Amino acid sequence: MTAQHRVPMITRDRFFPATVFASIILVFCSNQVFAQASGDLQTLIRQASKECRAAKTLRRSDLGAAKDHFRQYRQLINQARSIKPDLLDAPDTATERVLNFCFNVKRDLDRAEALPLFEQGLRECAEARIMISNAAFDDAEAKYRVYREQKEGALAISDSVLDVYENSYEVRLCDRLGDDIAQAKADYQRQLHETAGEAQNVFADVVKSLRQSDRQCRGAQNLVNDVDSYNSQTVTQITNLSKEANKVRVAALAQRDALLTQGKPIDAATEQRIEALVTGINECEGSIPAAIKRVQATLAARTASGGSESSKGEAANREYRQIVGAPANYPRRAIQRNIEGEVVAQFTITKTGDVTDIEIISENPEGWFDKAVTEAVSKYKFQPRMRNGQPVDAKGIQRKIVFKLR
């Protein structure tokens, strides 16, 4: 090629103004920066997704570690937003999937945190019902206040906690506990009045039996509510208590029908009380099949996951817990003489949760309430004490029973 035909080199000075050349360099660099930022963004999203999935995996076995992973997820998302400020408002398809998935994980974590609080509230409610059965109304009201506090605290963490107990008989029962305590107080005062009178209501034994049936079914519900204490015998205990409740109810109604057939008059208040008890027992018994399925599902899930160390330890070593109470009958002669008092009874809780070896340790005043207390304590039912995963006898258990007219 001759010199006159040589193509001259392109230089900034001859062909491009300085500003155009600078713009080209700027665009080139900007593209490089954008590509780097885009790569960093995708890396952060992938890391965030990994942390979120780890949180989901650990939420049942180690809630603390799961929450740590979710905090890492949030930090990574915040870093991603520093690169793309509108990340949450205009995410790409892949990022949107991650965000939606992690939103649901957060709900699961909140629910997992709230559930123990809510379940503790249900246990307080169950204990309150035992106290109602034992006519310890002040203690029952104190437990009811704790239930409401625990429930409110759980809902403050996660309003979805109730999804686990949707249409739950236990929750509905606990929510009306305040009214039930007031009703129990009124019933107790009416019983004292009837006992003090000379005339004996021929349907009194029917009402007494129905109350016993109600207590037995509530005892089954108490077992359902005590989630931490589920073991291989729980379903059997629930089933047996439910069957006992049904047997007592059927016998009581047969007795009522026989009295009516004999032409025995029944007053409106007693009739309403019988109807209310039967309705409550039927509702309780109707809830048992679903409750048993829930217990079985919980036990199966624990077996599949191996169970947490804390739950294993609690199940293996646990103190006794009362699940069925019985009010002591206030002796008529004590009512008529306006005498109040208290008795301390000592007894043994057997491996099966029954009560034996009942002994009156102290009685004040003496000779008025010991027989009533012995009869009441003999009807108690407990979850037995557990040691190394096995039920054992619990000896020397003491319980104070107070007799108050008001």
C-alpha positions as CSV (number, residue, x, y, z in Angstrom):
1,M,0.0,0.0,0.0
2,T,1.4,3.4,-0.9
3,A,1.7,6.2,1.6
4,Q,-1.0,8.2,0.0
5,H,-3.5,5.4,0.4
6,R,-2.7,4.7,4.1
7,V,-5.7,5.1,6.4
8,P,-4.9,7.5,9.1
9,M,-5.2,6.5,12.8
10,I,-8.3,7.7,14.5
11,T,-7.3,10.0,17.3
12,R,-9.4,11.9,19.7
13,D,-8.1,15.3,18.4
14,R,-8.9,14.7,14.8
15,F,-12.3,13.0,14.8
16,F,-14.0,13.4,18.3
17,P,-14.6,16.4,20.5
18,A,-13.3,15.8,24.0
19,T,-16.8,15.7,25.5
20,V,-17.9,12.9,23.1
21,F,-14.9,10.8,23.9
22,A,-15.4,11.3,27.7
23,S,-19.1,10.2,27.3
24,I,-18.0,7.0,25.5
25,I,-15.6,6.2,28.3
26,L,-18.3,7.1,30.9
27,V,-20.9,4.8,29.3
28,F,-18.3,2.0,29.1
29,C,-17.4,2.4,32.8
30,S,-21.1,2.7,33.8
31,N,-21.9,-0.5,32.0
32,Q,-19.1,-2.2,33.9
33,V,-20.3,-0.8,37.2
34,F,-23.9,-1.8,36.4
35,A,-22.8,-5.3,35.5
36,Q,-20.9,-5.6,38.7
37,A,-23.8,-4.2,40.8
38,S,-26.2,-6.6,39.1
39,G,-24.0,-9.5,39.9
40,D,-23.6,-8.3,43.5
41,L,-27.4,-7.9,43.8
42,Q,-28.1,-11.5,42.6
43,T,-25.5,-12.8,44.9
44,L,-27.1,-11.1,47.9
45,I,-30.5,-12.4,46.9
46,R,-29.2,-15.9,46.6
47,Q,-27.5,-15.6,50.0
48,A,-30.7,-14.2,51.5
49,S,-32.8,-17.0,50.1
50,K,-30.3,-19.5,51.7
51,E,-30.6,-17.9,55.1
52,C,-34.4,-17.8,54.9
53,R,-34.6,-21.5,54.0
54,A,-32.3,-22.3,56.9
55,A,-34.7,-20.4,59.2
56,K,-37.6,-22.4,57.9
57,T,-35.8,-25.7,58.4
58,L,-34.8,-24.9,62.0
59,R,-38.0,-23.3,63.1
60,R,-39.3,-26.4,64.9
61,S,-36.1,-27.8,66.3
62,D,-34.2,-24.6,67.3
63,L,-36.2,-21.5,67.2
64,G,-33.3,-19.3,68.4
65,A,-31.1,-20.4,65.6
66,A,-33.9,-20.0,63.1
67,K,-34.4,-16.4,64.2
68,D,-30.7,-15.7,63.8
69,H,-30.8,-17.0,60.2
70,F,-33.8,-14.8,59.5
71,R,-32.0,-11.7,60.9
72,Q,-29.2,-12.5,58.5
73,Y,-31.8,-12.7,55.7
74,R,-33.0,-9.2,56.6
75,Q,-29.5,-7.8,56.7
76,L,-28.8,-9.2,53.2
77,I,-32.1,-7.8,51.8
78,N,-31.2,-4.4,53.2
79,Q,-27.8,-4.6,51.5
80,A,-29.5,-5.5,48.3
81,R,-31.8,-2.4,48.7
82,S,-28.7,-0.2,48.9
83,I,-28.0,-1.4,45.4
84,K,-31.6,-1.4,44.1
85,P,-33.7,1.0,46.3
86,D,-36.9,-0.1,44.7
87,L,-36.2,-3.8,45.3
88,L,-39.3,-4.4,47.4
89,D,-41.6,-2.3,45.2
90,A,-40.4,-3.6,41.8
91,P,-38.6,-6.9,42.2
92,D,-37.9,-9.2,39.3
93,T,-39.7,-12.6,39.2
94,A,-37.0,-14.6,41.0
95,T,-36.6,-12.0,43.7
96,E,-40.4,-11.8,44.2
97,R,-40.5,-15.5,44.8
98,V,-37.9,-15.2,47.5
99,L,-39.6,-12.3,49.1
100,N,-43.0,-14.1,49.2
101,F,-41.5,-17.3,50.5
102,C,-39.7,-15.5,53.3
103,F,-42.8,-13.5,54.2
104,N,-44.5,-16.8,55.0
105,V,-41.4,-18.0,56.8
106,K,-41.6,-14.9,59.1
107,R,-45.3,-15.8,59.8
108,D,-44.2,-19.3,60.7
109,L,-41.4,-18.0,63.0
110,D,-43.7,-15.6,64.8
111,R,-46.3,-18.3,65.2
112,A,-43.7,-20.7,66.6
113,E,-42.6,-18.1,69.1
114,A,-46.2,-17.3,70.1
115,L,-47.5,-20.8,70.4
116,P,-45.6,-21.8,73.7
117,L,-47.0,-18.6,75.3
118,F,-50.5,-19.4,74.1
119,E,-50.3,-23.0,75.1
120,Q,-49.0,-22.0,78.6
121,G,-52.2,-19.9,78.8
122,L,-54.3,-22.9,78.0
123,R,-52.6,-24.8,80.7
124,E,-53.4,-22.0,83.2
125,C,-57.0,-22.2,82.0
126,A,-57.0,-26.0,82.6
127,E,-55.7,-25.5,86.1
128,A,-58.3,-22.8,86.7
129,R,-61.0,-25.4,85.8
130,I,-59.6,-27.8,88.3
131,M,-59.7,-25.0,90.9
132,I,-63.4,-24.4,90.0
133,S,-64.0,-28.1,90.6
134,N,-62.4,-27.9,94.0
135,A,-64.4,-24.7,94.8
136,A,-61.2,-22.6,95.0
137,F,-62.8,-19.7,93.1
138,D,-60.2,-17.0,94.0
139,D,-57.4,-19.2,92.8
140,A,-59.4,-19.9,89.6
141,E,-59.9,-16.2,88.9
142,A,-56.1,-15.6,89.3
143,K,-55.4,-18.3,86.8
144,Y,-58.0,-16.9,84.4
145,R,-56.2,-13.5,84.5
146,V,-52.9,-15.2,83.6
147,Y,-54.6,-17.0,80.7
148,R,-55.8,-13.7,79.3
149,E,-52.4,-12.1,79.7
150,Q,-50.7,-15.1,78.0
151,K,-53.2,-15.1,75.1
152,E,-52.9,-11.3,74.6
153,G,-49.1,-11.6,74.7
154,A,-49.2,-14.4,72.1
155,L,-51.5,-12.5,69.8
156,A,-49.2,-9.5,70.0
157,I,-46.4,-11.6,68.6
158,S,-48.5,-13.3,65.9
159,D,-52.3,-13.0,65.3
160,S,-51.9,-16.2,63.2
161,V,-51.4,-18.3,66.4
162,L,-55.1,-18.8,66.5
163,D,-55.0,-20.5,63.1
164,V,-53.6,-23.5,64.9
165,Y,-56.6,-23.6,67.2
166,E,-59.2,-22.5,64.6
167,N,-62.7,-23.4,65.9
168,S,-60.9,-24.9,68.9
169,Y,-63.2,-26.2,71.6
170,E,-60.4,-25.5,74.2
171,V,-60.1,-21.8,73.2
172,R,-63.8,-21.3,73.3
173,L,-64.0,-23.0,76.7
174,C,-61.2,-20.8,78.1
175,D,-62.6,-17.6,76.6
176,R,-65.8,-18.1,78.5
177,L,-64.0,-19.1,81.7
178,G,-64.9,-15.8,83.5
179,D,-68.6,-16.5,83.0
180,D,-68.1,-20.1,84.1
181,I,-66.4,-19.0,87.3
182,A,-69.3,-16.7,88.1
183,Q,-71.8,-19.4,87.4
184,A,-69.9,-21.9,89.5
185,K,-69.9,-19.5,92.4
186,A,-73.7,-19.0,92.1
187,D,-74.2,-22.8,91.8
188,Y,-72.0,-23.3,94.9
189,Q,-74.1,-20.8,96.9
190,R,-77.3,-22.5,95.7
191,Q,-76.0,-25.9,96.8
192,L,-75.1,-24.6,100.2
193,H,-78.6,-23.2,100.5
194,E,-80.2,-26.4,99.4
195,T,-78.0,-28.4,101.7
196,A,-78.9,-26.3,104.6
197,G,-82.6,-26.8,104.0
198,E,-84.5,-29.7,105.3
199,A,-86.0,-30.8,102.0
200,Q,-83.8,-32.8,99.8
201,N,-84.0,-32.4,96.0
202,V,-84.6,-35.9,94.6
203,F,-82.7,-34.8,91.4
204,A,-79.6,-33.8,93.4
205,D,-77.8,-37.0,92.7
206,V,-78.5,-36.6,89.0
207,V,-76.9,-33.2,89.0
208,K,-74.0,-34.5,91.1
209,S,-73.3,-37.3,88.7
210,L,-73.5,-35.0,85.7
211,R,-71.0,-32.7,87.3
212,Q,-68.7,-35.7,87.8
213,S,-69.1,-36.6,84.1
214,D,-68.3,-33.0,83.2
215,R,-65.2,-33.0,85.3
216,Q,-64.0,-36.3,83.7
217,C,-64.4,-34.9,80.2
218,R,-62.7,-31.7,81.2
219,G,-59.9,-33.8,82.5
220,A,-59.5,-35.3,79.1
221,Q,-59.3,-31.8,77.7
222,N,-56.7,-30.9,80.3
223,L,-54.5,-33.7,78.9
224,V,-55.0,-32.4,75.4
225,N,-54.0,-28.9,76.4
226,D,-50.8,-30.1,78.2
227,V,-48.8,-30.4,74.9
228,D,-45.4,-30.6,76.6
229,S,-46.4,-33.7,78.5
230,Y,-47.6,-35.8,75.6
231,N,-46.3,-39.4,75.8
232,S,-47.2,-42.8,74.6
233,Q,-50.0,-43.1,77.2
234,T,-51.6,-39.8,76.6
235,V,-54.1,-41.0,74.0
236,T,-55.1,-43.9,76.2
237,Q,-55.6,-41.6,79.2
238,I,-57.8,-39.2,77.1
239,T,-59.8,-42.1,75.7
240,N,-60.4,-43.7,79.1
241,L,-61.5,-40.4,80.7
242,S,-63.9,-39.7,77.8
243,K,-65.4,-43.2,78.1
244,E,-65.8,-42.8,81.9
245,A,-67.5,-39.4,81.3
246,N,-69.9,-40.9,78.8
247,K,-70.7,-43.8,81.1
248,V,-71.5,-41.6,84.0
249,R,-73.6,-39.2,81.8
250,V,-75.7,-42.1,80.4
251,A,-76.4,-43.4,83.9
252,A,-77.3,-40.0,85.3
253,L,-79.8,-39.4,82.5
254,A,-81.3,-42.8,83.0
255,Q,-81.8,-41.9,86.6
256,R,-83.4,-38.6,85.7
257,D,-85.8,-40.4,83.3
258,A,-86.7,-43.0,85.9
259,L,-87.6,-40.2,88.4
260,L,-89.7,-38.4,85.9
261,T,-91.5,-41.6,85.0
262,Q,-92.3,-42.1,88.7
263,G,-93.9,-38.6,88.6
264,K,-91.3,-36.9,90.7
265,P,-91.6,-33.1,90.2
266,I,-88.5,-31.2,88.9
267,D,-88.2,-27.5,89.4
268,A,-87.2,-25.2,86.6
269,A,-83.8,-24.2,88.0
270,T,-82.8,-27.9,88.4
271,E,-84.1,-28.8,84.9
272,Q,-82.1,-25.9,83.3
273,R,-79.0,-26.9,85.2
274,I,-79.3,-30.5,84.0
275,E,-79.8,-29.3,80.4
276,A,-76.8,-27.0,80.6
277,L,-74.6,-29.7,82.0
278,V,-75.7,-32.2,79.3
279,T,-75.0,-29.7,76.6
280,G,-71.5,-28.9,77.9
281,I,-70.7,-32.6,78.3
282,N,-71.9,-33.4,74.7
283,E,-69.9,-30.6,73.3
284,C,-66.8,-31.8,75.3
285,E,-67.2,-35.4,74.2
286,G,-67.7,-34.3,70.6
287,S,-64.4,-32.5,70.6
288,I,-62.4,-35.5,71.8
289,P,-62.0,-37.4,68.4
290,A,-60.4,-34.3,66.8
291,A,-58.3,-33.7,69.9
292,I,-57.0,-37.3,69.8
293,K,-56.0,-36.8,66.2
294,R,-54.1,-33.6,67.1
295,V,-52.3,-35.4,69.9
296,Q,-51.4,-38.3,67.5
297,A,-50.1,-35.9,64.9
298,T,-48.0,-34.0,67.4
299,L,-46.5,-37.2,68.7
300,A,-45.8,-38.4,65.1
301,A,-44.1,-35.1,64.3
302,R,-41.9,-35.4,67.4
303,T,-40.9,-38.9,66.5
304,A,-40.1,-37.9,62.9
305,S,-38.0,-35.0,64.0
306,G,-36.4,-36.8,66.9
307,G,-37.8,-34.2,69.3
308,S,-36.0,-31.3,71.0
309,E,-33.8,-32.0,73.9
310,S,-36.0,-29.8,76.2
311,S,-39.1,-31.7,75.3
312,K,-37.4,-35.1,75.8
313,G,-36.2,-34.0,79.2
314,E,-39.6,-32.7,80.3
315,A,-41.4,-35.8,79.1
316,A,-38.8,-38.0,80.9
317,N,-38.9,-36.1,84.2
318,R,-42.1,-34.4,85.1
319,E,-44.0,-33.7,88.3
320,Y,-47.6,-34.8,88.8
321,R,-50.4,-32.6,87.6
322,Q,-54.0,-32.7,88.6
323,I,-56.5,-33.2,85.7
324,V,-59.8,-34.0,87.5
325,G,-61.0,-32.4,90.7
326,A,-64.0,-32.9,92.9
327,P,-65.5,-30.3,95.3
328,A,-65.9,-31.4,98.9
329,N,-69.5,-31.4,100.0
330,Y,-70.1,-28.8,102.7
331,P,-71.6,-30.7,105.6
332,R,-75.2,-29.7,106.3
333,R,-74.7,-29.4,110.0
334,A,-71.7,-27.0,109.5
335,I,-73.8,-24.8,107.2
336,Q,-76.6,-24.7,109.6
337,R,-74.3,-23.6,112.4
338,N,-72.4,-21.2,110.2
339,I,-69.1,-23.0,110.7
340,E,-66.1,-22.5,108.3
341,G,-62.8,-24.3,108.3
342,E,-59.9,-25.9,106.5
343,V,-58.5,-29.4,106.2
344,V,-55.0,-30.6,105.1
345,A,-55.1,-34.1,103.5
346,Q,-52.1,-36.2,102.6
347,F,-52.2,-39.0,100.0
348,T,-50.3,-41.0,97.4
349,I,-50.7,-40.5,93.6
350,T,-50.2,-43.9,91.9
351,K,-48.5,-44.7,88.6
352,T,-52.0,-44.6,87.0
353,G,-52.9,-41.2,88.4
354,D,-55.3,-42.5,91.0
355,V,-55.3,-41.5,94.7
356,T,-54.6,-43.9,97.6
357,D,-53.5,-43.8,101.3
358,I,-55.6,-40.7,102.1
359,E,-54.9,-39.4,105.6
360,I,-56.1,-36.2,107.3
361,I,-53.1,-34.3,108.6
362,S,-54.9,-31.4,110.2
363,E,-58.5,-30.2,110.6
364,N,-59.7,-26.9,112.0
365,P,-62.1,-27.1,113.7
366,E,-61.9,-30.8,114.3
367,G,-64.7,-33.3,113.5
368,W,-66.6,-31.3,110.9
369,F,-65.0,-31.7,107.5
370,D,-62.7,-34.8,107.5
371,K,-65.3,-37.2,105.9
372,A,-66.2,-34.7,103.1
373,V,-62.5,-34.1,102.3
374,T,-61.7,-37.9,102.2
375,E,-64.6,-38.4,99.8
376,A,-63.6,-35.5,97.5
377,V,-59.9,-36.4,97.4
378,S,-60.7,-40.0,96.5
379,K,-62.1,-38.7,93.2
380,Y,-59.0,-36.8,92.2
381,K,-57.2,-37.8,89.0
382,F,-53.6,-36.9,88.1
383,Q,-51.0,-37.2,85.5
384,P,-48.5,-39.3,87.4
385,R,-45.0,-38.2,88.2
386,M,-42.5,-39.3,85.5
387,R,-38.9,-40.3,86.2
388,N,-36.7,-41.4,83.3
389,G,-39.7,-41.7,81.1
390,Q,-41.6,-44.0,83.4
391,P,-44.6,-43.2,85.7
392,V,-43.8,-43.6,89.4
393,D,-45.8,-43.3,92.7
394,A,-45.8,-39.9,94.3
395,K,-46.1,-40.2,98.1
396,G,-46.8,-37.7,100.8
397,I,-48.7,-35.2,98.6
398,Q,-50.6,-32.7,100.6
399,R,-53.6,-30.6,99.6
400,K,-55.4,-28.0,101.7
401,I,-59.2,-27.8,101.3
402,V,-60.9,-24.6,102.5
403,F,-64.6,-24.5,103.5
404,K,-66.1,-21.0,103.2
405,L,-69.7,-20.0,103.2
406,R,-69.1,-16.8,101.2
